[in-house]
């Protein structure tokens, strides 16, 4: 399974959860060691879908994902989604 396949699978699984009636969804990405822009695009899309469905989305990010988000200038997204800062520390 390629990283693209994994991202697509993550997107499909989460997409099914992000619907009206669901109040809160937590996605745990603490164990991600290698992040790429496909993963960030997936997170942005899930954020937009959650907002549209009035679902509170919380994403716990690894340092690899946080670092890539910084490089891609997505700090705003991290601040919106990542209250889980056990490993990550402040952005």
Order of alpha helices (4+ residues) and beta strands (2+ residues): alpha-beta-alpha-beta-alpha-alpha
